[in-house]
Amino acid sequence: MTKLQTKIMSMDFKKTAKHFILLSLVIVLLGGILTGFLFRTQISEAVTWHQTYESNRGSEDVRYDGEHDYGDREREHEREYEGPDFFESGQFTQPTVVAVATFITYVSLCGLLALAYWLLIMAWLYQAASKADMNRTLWTILGLFFNLAAVIGFLIARSQQTVCPSCGVYQKSGAFCRVCGASLQMKCGECGTVVDGKAAYCPHCGKPLKDKTK
């Protein structure tokens, strides 16, 4: 087993997930607030421009004059406000170098968080599939392409397996646990029916399986 595989198999994903969520919230919230503050002038100007645009668009009396139809007038009106001339007209204040650098850094960090999230999903699928004696290569590849959908599919597939009542390891059906050797089956003390080790009551006679708690 390579160092990377060993690292993945030894990871505590519950702890990692908590730290990742906390870090993501800090970066997204604080970064968003800081970026919005630095671009507050441009945001205000954009809101004002949009309100003006909508006001002029709604109040304009567009008539068919025999030369231009409604679509032509509409496109001409949009070009007046949305074309290159508008952005070069100086109606927006140029952002500062600090603001631009902050925005680029914020977007980059969000991209890295998205990449880290994707890789963590793949790593968790690799570890969980390995522990459940399932095809880890297949589930890792599915995680690469389908991410959260692959996690849902994996959980559904794993739920069909037997869980050892002693160590909690998921595994294929059998008489004994492949990890700790505990019995995965037990006999009902009342009727002698062999039942699944995680059953609480006998499916044949309905009696409680008292030996389960011993």
N, C-alpha and C positions, 0 to 999 in steps of 0.2 A: 504494500500500500504506500502510495506516494505521500509526501509531506502535506500536500494540499488535501488529499483525501482524509488523512489523519486529522488535520485541522478541522475539516467540515464535520467529521464524525464526533469530535469532542466539543463542538460548539453548543452552548446553552442558548437556544433560539428564543426562549421566553425572555431571558434577560437582555439578549441582543435586540429583540423587538421593542422592548420598553425604552432602551437607550436610543434606538433609531427614531421612534415616534417622538420622543422628547426633543431630540436634535432637529428633526424635521419641523416641528412646531416653532422652535426658536428661530430657525433660519427663515422659514416662510413668513411668519408674522412680523418679526423685527425687520427682516429685509424688505418686506412689502411696505411697512410703515415708513422706513427710512427712504426708500425709493419714491414713494408717494410724496413725502415731504420735500425732497429735492426737486421733484417735478411738479410741485404744486402750482407754479405759475403757468406752465404749459397745460396742465389739466384744466385749470380755470379758463384759459383761453380757448381750449377745445370745447368745453361746455358752452361758453358764450357763442362760439362760432356755430355749433350745432343748433342752438336755439335760434340764432339769426337765420340760419339756412332754412330751418323748418318754418319759421315765420314768413320769410319771403316766398317760400315755395307754396305755402297755403294761401297767401293773399294775392298771388299773381293771377290775373285774369287771362287764362290761356284760351285763345279762340282759334278756330280754323280759319285761316285767311286765304285759302286757295293755293298757297305756295308751300306752306309747312304744316304738316299734320301735328297732332298732339305729341306723338312720339319724338318728332324732331325738336319741338320746343322744349320737351322735357330733357332730352339729352343735352341740348344747348345750355339749359339752366344748370344741369349737374356739372357740366364741364367748367362752367363759370366758377363753381365753388370747390370742385374736386380735382381739377386739372393741375398740372405742374405750375401754372402761373399763380395759382392760389398759394401754394406752399412757398413760392419764391417771392411772394408779395410782402413778406415781413409781418404777417398777422400773428405768427407764432414767434415767441422769444426763443432764441437759441439757448439750449440747455448748457450748463457749465460743464467743464471737463470732469469735475468731481461727480456730477450727477450722471453723466454718461458712463464713467468708470464704475460707479456704484451699480447702475442698471445692468451692465455687462457681467459684473461679478455676481449679482443676484441671480440672473438667468443661468449663469454657469453653475452656480451652487445648486439650483433647482434641478438642472439637468443631471448633475452628479448624484443627487438624492434619488432621482428616478432610476438611474442606472444601478445604484446600490440596492434599491428596493427590488429591482428585477433579478439581480444576482442573488440576493438573500432568498427569494422565492425558490430559485433553482437549487440553491444549497440546501434549503430545508427539505425539498422534495428528494434530493439525493440521500440525505440522512434518514428521512422517514421511510423511504422505500427500502433502504439497506436494512434498517432495523426490522421491517415487516417482512423481510425475505421476498420482496417484489423486485421487478426489473428496474433497477435504479437508473440505468442508462436511458431507458425509454421515458421514464417520468421526468428525468432532467431535461431531455430534449423537448418533451411536451411543455415543461415549464418555460423553456426558452421562447417558444412560439406562442403559447396560450396563457402563460402566467396564472392569473387568478382562476381562470376556467380550469386549468390543469390541476390546481389545488382542490377545487370542488370535486373534480372527477376522481382524484386520488383518494380523497376522504370517503367517497361513495364506495370505491373499490375496496379500500381497506376495511370498511365496516362489515364486509362480507366474510372477513376472516375471524378466526377464533382468538380470543384474548385470554392469556394465561391468568387464572385467578390469583396466582402467587406473585408473579413478577410484573404482570401487566403487558407483556410483549405480545404484539400481534403476530400471528402465524397461521399457516395452513392447518386444516383439520388434522388431528392426530390424537393418539392416546396420551402422549406426554409432551411437556413443553421442551422445545429444542434448546432453551437457554438454561433453565433451572431444573428441569427434569420433573416438575410437578405434574400430577395427573390432570389431564384436560377433560376427563370423564369421571363420572362417579355413579354408584349404584344407589337406587332408592332403597332405603332400609325397610320400606313397607312392602313393596312388590318386586324389588330386585331389578327394575328396569334400568338400563344404562342410559344416562342422560348427559347432556353437555355440562361441563364443569362450572359454567357461570350461571346455570339455572338455579333458581331459588325454590321452585316447587317441581314435583314430578309431573310430567305431562301425561302420564298414564293414569295415576291414581289421585293426583292432586295433593299429596302429602308434602309438607315442607321438608326440604333436604337439610336436616339438622347437621349432618356431617360437614356441610359447607362452611360452617362457622368455626369448625375445629382447626 
